[in-house]
Each structure stands twice: as C-alpha cells, then as structure tokens.
C-alpha cells in the first residue's frame, strides 16, 4: 500500500503558517552556508582575475566537465526545478512536454557550440562583428542581449521573492518575524540582487562559473535523493507511481495523456482549437530555438580552451540535463500521488510548491518530523541557490555586452585598455543589478512568469537569425544584422503586447482578469500566448531582406570566418 498524507503534517503547518520552526532554521542555515562558501570563492577569484580574458571568459581555463556542469547550472533555473515538477503534478503529461522542449533544444546547441567558440571572444556581438566591423552591429546585438537578460532577470528575482513568501507561509497573509508578505518579497529581491552584484563585481566569469558548478552538483544531488526516496515508496515500480498519480489527480487516465492543458480541444470551436494547437507548437519553437541564442548560455562556450572542449562540454550537459528532466517525472508524479493536487493548489496556484511539499512529505515518511523538516529545508535552500546562480550569470552576460561592445568597441573605437573594459563591466553589473532590483520590486505582485518565455522568444527571433546567417550565409551584411535584430525583437514585443498574456483573458466563473492588465482593459489582437511561431520567421525574413537590399559584401571575411569556425585557427587573436 502506498503511504499518503491525508492531513498536513505539523512541521509543514509551521512552515506554511509563518511560525519559525525547524524547517525555517534549516533553510536559513543551509542557504547561508551556500552564500558564505560562494562569497569566499568569489573573493579568491578576484585575486586571479587580472585581465579581460580572466573577467569575461574565466581565463579560458575550465575543463569540458567543469563547463558542462556550469552550463547545466546556468540552464536549470528555478522554473525547471520547481515549475516543471509543479506542472507535471497538476497537468500530468502536458507538464512533461516542457521538459522535452528544454532537452531537445540542446540537440541544436551541440553542432553550434564548437563553431561559436572558434569564432567569438566574449559576447554574441563578436560573431557578426568578425565579418561586419561596424559599430551598428555591436549596438544592435547589445540591445538584444541586455533586453533578454533584463526580462529573464526580473522574472527570476520576482520568483525569488514569491518563493520566500511561500516558504515563510506569507502568501495568504500573516507575518514572519514582523515582516508581511510584501516586505519579505522586497527583502528577498534586494538580497539576491545585492549578492549577484557582489559575485559578478568581485569574481567575474570565474566566480560565476564556480557558483554554477556548486549549484549544479547540489541540484542534481538533491533531485536524485528525492527521486530515489519517491521511487522507494513505490517499490521502484514506475507503473505503480503513474497509476497512483493518475488516481490521486482526479483526472484518471487522462492525466497521463496529452491535452489536459496544452493544445486543448474546445468543443464546437474549431478555430480556438486550432489556435491552441498552434500555441503549443509556438511554445516548443521558442524553447528549442531560443536556447542556443540565450546570451548567458552562449558566453559559456568562451570559458574552455578550444572548440572541441566546447562541444564536449555540451555533450556532458545533455547527459546531466537529460537525467534531471527524467527525474522531474518522478518528482511531479510523486507530488501528485503523495501530496495531491488540492494541497498543492492551496499552497500556490501555479504549483511551484509541489516539490517542497513532496520533500517534506517524503522526508517525514522516511525519518519522521525531523526528516520532513530537513528535506523541506534542503529543497528550499537549493531552490534559492538556483535562483541566485542564474541571475548572477545573466548579470554577467549583460554587463559584459555593455562593457565589451558598447564601451570598448563603440565609445572607445575598439581600442580600450583591458583595465578600463573590466572596470566598466563591474560598474555595468551594479547598474544592471540596480535596474533589475527596482523593476522586480515594482513587479513583485504581478504574474511575470511569462517573461521567461518572452526571453526565449526574443532570443529565438532576434539573436538566432543573426547567429545562423553569420555562420552560413555569404551574402549576410550589416543591414541584415540590424533588420534581423530589431525586426525580431519588435515583432516579439508587439505580439506579446497584444496577446492574451497581457489582456483579454477572463476567468469564466469569477470574471477576474487572468492577464497582466485588469479586466476592463482589453487590447488583445493576437490569439496565442507564445509569439515565436510568428516572430521567428519575421526575424529571419527581416535579416534576409535587409541583406539583399544592401550592396555590402565581403566574401573574404566570410571565407576567413568559415575556416576559423571549423578549425579554430586564430580563435583567440580577436
């Protein structure tokens, strides 16, 4: 018989009602230990960071295994750890589709990793700028890079605040140590913001990489431990786990089949049904195509000695990410079976607390109340560390672009001293961090989860056309870069503005707005939530048309780039 929890355990009640209990103490202690260790590493890395290569590319001295772990840490955000497991717990098979999209994306990253490592130096703009040595190229790429990073940053920081509020039991009112929900969220946002600035300022890429390595090891270890505990409760029989999850979900066998949330068929409305299915395709397109063009992922290829190491590191990453997403199946279905959808929804409507609830439940079943408190604290601390690590990398990617592209190649005409460039990067980290903190505090009460999907969509529509056409199309030129970046970026933002995410989505029972804007504002013109299906072709078309309308050609530089990308010859010579 599978053990279940008909009532909320005492320690979890404490954790979710704002009383300071063992779970809180363990969470704070473990998170403080993580911060202390990583701060010490950052200070030590400062001593070995002397020039631009050290600060922007970690001295190019990381091995493929270390970079594979760092890539894994960069990619597995809190949305993967908490969000996907929560979606599986509430939506069954449809939740797992997100995992498939995130994993398949790396099959596209694999063939590009070596080419990009051999061609670029520090930022995405280095790729097209190798062929088109125009300031306009770097400015366009920098605008896209900073936009993607800021959207992603705000979503992660708001998520950190929301996670702290939920873990302290403040999401339904109440207080914790005299702090209300808004104050706790604001405090968490400011704390992670200040920490990320310190990491990036002091240690640059070296500190960010070690931060990601430690976080990836912790995340994979905790996820593996939790998966083993869940499976042990079902005698390591996946069929028993799936059956129990389907029975407890209230949906029966449909819980294990597609169509519960994504691509939903609407009876009597074939048009809406078609849009729902197109929306599913659009989401998959953003996840698959956006990953290879995310700025904080791309700059990781520059931290290894050569293109072969970059490709090997991606192979390592695919194995680790694949294992992680397989384990999210056990976590999601385990939460559905052992915790139940009612308790998950009662704690957080988005399902983000499914894993913490599961951890407490499994720990309690394995070792009593103390085990429950320890497991809950362990998972909570890892989730906070996950958010902290990701936002540090995003800050580094955006500050590197500002310092290297805007300051170094536009304001200083490509002739800055390395110390100047690194100094500007450190100042830019403060600036980007401060802006992200202000935006996140202002948006803390908004549902900004769509910003993560928006960042992927912008990367796919604005960055990917530039990367692909730079590498493979001889006719590509400066105007093509500008039109591709600005066209893809504008199309994505405009489509999102007029989508149901922003306005026009009303709850059929309560009449309340399910969009960002209040119910009385309805500017919805675009029927899908994910714009990538339309925006990505627009980005490519703009880049191609812009190139064809310009007389600029440089076949010699394209040939040199092809040789360099395939052989690595002269890769570190600028």
N, C-alpha and C positions, 0 to 999 in steps of 0.2 A: 504493500500500500504506500502511495506517495504521501509524505508528510506535507501538510499545508498549514497555513496560518489563518484561522478563522477570525482572529481579532488582532489588533495592532499591539505588538509587544511593548512592554513598559519602557525599555530604553529608547525605542523609536518614538514613542509618545513624547518622551523627554526631548528628543532631537527635533521633533516637528512642532512642538508647542512652545519653543523659546526658553525652556528651562536649561540651565547649564548642567549638563550631565557628562558621563564618561565619554560619550561619542564626541561631544564638542571638545573636551580636553585633549583627546587623542588626535582629533583632526587638526587642531591648532598646533599641537606639538609636532606632528609629522610634517605639516606644511612649513612650520618654522625651521625644522631641520633641513628640509629641501632648500628653502631660501638661503639659509646660512651656508650650506655646502656650495651652492651655486654662486653666491656672492664671493666666497673665498676663491673659487676658481676664477671668477671674473677679475678680481684684483691681481691674481697671479698672472693671468693672461695679459694684463696691462703691461707687465714688465717685459714681456716678449713681443709686444706689438710695437714695431718701430717705423714701419713704412706703409704705403698704400696697399701693397700686396698682403701684408700681415692683417691690416684692418679690414679690407674689403673681401679678401679671399682666404683668410686664415693661413697665410703663408704657403698655400697650395701643398700643405704637408700632411693632410689627413689621408688615411688609407681608404680603400674601397669599402671595407667593412664598417669603419667609423662613419664614412659619409653615407653609407646605406642606412645605418641606424639614425643618423641625423635627418636624412630625407624622410624616414619613417616617422620620426618625431615631428618634423615640420608638417607632414601631411595629415597625421592623425590628430585632429583638433578635438575639442570637447564635443563638437557636433557629431563626430564619428563615435566617440566613446559613450556619450550619454544619449545623443539624439537618435542615432540609428537603432541602438538597442531598444530605446523607448518606442520608436515607430514599429519595430518588429513586435514588441509586446502588445501594442494597441491595434496594429493593422496587419499583422501576420506576414504573409508572403510579400505584400506590396512594400513593406518596410525594408525587406531584404533587397529589393530592387535598387535601392540607394547604394548598398554595399557593392552590388555587381557593377554599377556605373563607376564608382570610385576606383574599383580594382581594374576594370577593363581599360580605364584611362592610361594606366601605366604601360600597357602594350604599345601605345602611341609614343609615350615618353622614351621607351627603350631605344628605338632606332635614332631618335633625335639627340640623345644625351651626348654621344661622342662627337657628333657634328658641332653641337653648340659649344662644348668645352674647347674644341680645337679652334673655334672662330672668335669667341668673345673673350673679354678680360674680366670685367667686374659687373656689368649691368646688361639688361636686354638691349639697350641702345647700341652697345658695342657691335652687335651683329649687323644691322643695316648700315651703321656708320663706317664699317670697314669698306663697304662699296661706295656709299654716298657720303662723302665727308662734308656734310652741310650741317650747320647748327640747327636748321629747322627739323632735321631728322631726329637729333637728340632731344629737342624740345618736345616734339610730338610723343616720343617714347617715354619721356619723363612724365608728361601729363598723364598718360595712360597708367604708368606704373604707380604713381602716387595715388591716383583715383582708386585703383584696385585695392591697394594696401589700406587706404583710409577706410573704405567701406568694410573691408574684412576686419580691420582693427576695431571699428566701432561695434560691429556685431559680436566680436569675441569679448570685448570689455563689458558690454551690456550683459552678455551671457554670464560673465564672472559675477557681476552684481546680482543677477537673478539667482544664480546658483547659491551664492552665500545666503541670500534671503530665504531660499527654500530650505537649505540645510540648517538654518537657525530657526526655522519654523515661523518666519515673519510674513510669509506670503498671504496669510489670512488675517493679518492684524497682529496685535500683541507687541511685545518688546523683548529685547535681549540685551542685558547689561545696560538698560536705559536707552537703548537705540531702537528707533522704529524701523520699519522696512525701508523707507526711502533713505534714511540716514545710513543704514547698513549697506545698502546698494551703492550709495555715493562713496562711502568709505572704502568698499572693496574695489570700486573702479579707480579711485585715486591711488590706492595702494599698489594694484597691479600696474597702473600707469607709471608710477614713480619707479617701481622695480625694473620695468622694462627699459626705462631711460638709463638707469644705472648700469644694467647689463650691457647695453649697446655702447654707451659712452666709454665705459672702462675697458671692456674686452673685445669689442667689435665682433668680427666673424668667429674668432677663436672661442670667445665666451659663449656666443650664441650656439655654436656647434656642440660644445660640451654640454650646454644646457639641454639641447635636443637629444643628445646621446643618453644622458641620465634619465631624461623623461621617457624616452622610448623604452629603455630597459625596464623602468618601473611600470610603465603602462602595460607592456607585454607580460611582465611577470604577474601583476595583479589580475589582469584579464585571464591569463592561463590558470591561476589559482582558483579564481571564481568559477571558471568553466569546469575545472575538474571537480569542484565541490558540487556544482549543479548536476553534472552527469552522474556523479556517485550516488546521488539521491534517486536516480532512475536506473540504477544498476548498469550504467554506461550503455543503455539501450536508447538510441535516438528516436526510435518509433514510439517508445513509451513517453518520452519527453514531448514529442509533437502531438501525440494523442491527448495527453493531459493538458497541453496548452490550448488545443482546439476546444476541448470540453469546457475549460475554465473561461475561455474568451467570450462565450455567449453567441458566437457565430457558427459554431460547429465546423464541419469540413471546409466551409467557405473561407475559414481563417487561414487555411493552407493553400488557397488558390488565388490567382490574380483577380483584381477588380474590386477589392474592398475599398480602396481609396483612389488609386491611380487608374486613369483610363476608365472611369466608371461609366457604365451604360445607363442612360437616362431613358426610362420607358416613354415612348411617344414623342421623343425629341431627338431625332437623328442628327440634327445639326450640333446640338450641345454634346452628344455622344462623340461625334467626330472631333470636336474641339478638345474634349477630354483626352482622347487618344493621341491627338497631335501634341497636346501639352506634355504627355508622358514622353513622347519622342524628343520634344524640345528640352526637357529636363536632362534626359540621357545625353543629348548632344552637348549641353553646357558642361556636364561633368566630365565627359570623355575628352572633349577638345580644349576645355579650359585648363585642365591640369598642367599640360605641357607648357602653357604660356603664363602660369602664375609667377609673378616676379620673385617671390621668396623661394620657390622651388628651383627656378632657373639659375639663380646665383649660386646654388649649392654645387653645381657642376664645376665651378671655378675653384673649388677648395681642394681638388685632388690633383696629383702631378700631371696627368695626361688624359687623353680621350678614352683610352682603354679602361683606366680606373673609373672614369665616369660611367661607362657602360656597365662595368662590373658592379658598381655601387647600386645602379638601378636594378640589376638582377637580384641583389641582396634585398633591396627594398620590396620588390614584387613578392618575394617569398614571405617576408615578415608581414607585409600588409595583407597578403592573401590569408595567412594564418590568423591574423587579427580579425578579419571580417568573417572568417568561418566561426571564430569564437563568439562573434556578436550574435550568431544564430542561437547558440546555447544560452547566452545572456538574455536575449529578447524573449525567446520561447520559454526560458526558465522563469523569467519575471511574470509572463502571462500565466504559467501553471502554478507557481508558488505564491505569488503576490496577488494576482488578479487585477483585471482592468479597472474595477471600481476604486480600489485603493490607489492605484497609480494615477487615475484621473483626479481623485480627490486631493492628492498632494500637488499635482501640476498637470494642467490640461494638455500640455504638449508632450507629456510622457518622459521628460528629462530626468525625473527622479526614479525611473524604473530600476536602473542599475543600483543606486544607493539603497533603495528599498530591498532589492534582491540580495544585496550583500549582507544587509542586516539580518534578513530572514535566514539565509543560508548559514551565516556565522552563528546565529542563535541555535539553529538545529544541530550544528556540529559541535559547539562548545558552550552552549548556554548564553545567558545575557552578556557575559563578558566577551565571548566570541562575537556576538552580534555587534556590540559597541566597537570592537576593534576592527571588524571588517567594514563597518559603515565609515569609520574614521579613515581607514586606509583608502577606500574608494574615493571618498570626498577629497582627501589630500591630493591624490593622484589627479583627480579632475581639475582641481585648482592649479596644480603644477602644469597640467596640459595646456590650460588657457594661457598661463604666464609664458610658457615657452613659445607658443605660436605667435603671440603678439610681439615678443622680442624679435623674432625673425622678420615679421612684417615691418617693424620699425626700422630694422637694419636695411631691408630692401629699399624702402622709400628714401631713407636718409642717404644711402649710397648713390641713388639715382640723382638726388638733388646736388650732392657734392661733386660726383664724378662727371655727370652730364651737364647740369645747368651751370655750376660754378666753374668746374675745370675746363670744359670744352666750349662753353658759350661766353661766360663772363671773362674768363682768362685766356680765351682763344687757344685752348689746348696746351698751354704752357704753364700750368701751376706747379709750385713746389709740392712735393708729396706731403710735407707737414701742413701746408695750407689746406690741401684737399681733405686730409684726415681731420683737421680742426673743424672745417666746415661740416663734415659728416657728423661729428659729435654735436655741434650746435644744431644741425638739422634734426638729429634724434630728439633733442629737447623740444624743438619746435613742433615736430610731428606728434610727439608724445603729448604735448600740452594741448594741441588741437584735438587729438583723439579723446583725451580726457574730457574736455569741455563738451564735445559732441556726444560722447557716451553718457555723461551726466544729464544732458538735456534730453536724451532719447531713452533714458532708463525705464520709463513707464510705457514705452512703445514696444510693439512686437516687431523687432528688427531682424528676425531670423532670415527674412528674405534677402538681406544684404549679403549673406554668404553666397546664395545662388546668383545674386546680381554680380558679385565679384567674379565668379566663374564665367558668367555670360560675357562680361566685358573683356575678360582675358581671351575668351574664345573668339569674340567678334572683332576686337581691336588689335590684340597682340599677335594672335596666331597667324592671320593673313600676312603680317609683316615678316614673321619668322620664316614661314614656309616659302613665301615668294622670294625672300632674300637668299635662301639656300638653294632654290631650284629653278628660278626664272631669270634668264639672262636679261630680259627687257625691263625688269623692275628698276625703278628710279626714285628720286627724291619725292616727286609729286605723288607717286604711288604710295609711299610710306605715309605721307601726310593725309591723303584722302582715305587710306585704309584705316589709320588710327582714329582720325576724327569722325569718319563715317561710321565705323563700327561702334565707337564709343557713344556717339549721338543717337544712333538707332537704338542701342540697348537702353539708354536712359529714357528716351521718349516712349518707347514701347512699354517700359516698366511703369512710367508715369500714368499711362492710360490703361493699365492692366487692372484686373480685379484685386491685385495685391494692394494697390493704393486706394481704390474707391469702388463702390458699387456692389460689394458683396455683403448681403444682409442675411442674418440668421433667420431661417424660415419660421421659427417658433417665437423667439424673443423680439425679433425686429431690430436687434442691435447690430452695429457695424462689425463685420469680421475683417475689414480692411484697415489700413493705416488712418485714413481720414474718417471723420464722423459720418453717420448715415445720411445726413442731409446734403452732403456733397457727393455728387456722382459725376465723374468725368471719365468713366470707363468707356473706352472705344475699342480696345484690343481685348479679344476674348480669352487669351491664355495668360497663365501666371508666369510662365517661363518664356522669355523672348528669344532665346538662342536660335530657334528654328528659322526665324526671320532675320535676326540681326547678324548672324554669322555669314549667310550669303551676301547680305548688304555690305559687310566689311570686305569680303573678297572682291565683290563687283566694283566697289569704290577704288580699291587698290589697283585692280587691273585697268579700269577705265582711266584713272588718273595717270598711270604709267603710259598708256597708249596715247594720251593727249599731250604728253611731254616729249620733246625731241631729245632729251638727255639719254645718253647711252655710254656705258663704259665696260665693254666686253673684257678688256684686260683685267680689270679688278674682279669681275665675276669669275674669270678663269683662275685667278690667284686665290680667290676665296674657296673655290671648289677644291683646289689642290690642298690648301691649308686645312679645310674641314675634313678631308678624307685621310690626310697623312699626319696632321699635327705639326707640319713644318712651320716654324716661326710663330707658333701659337702664343708664346709668352713675350713676344717682341713688340706688342702694341699695334 
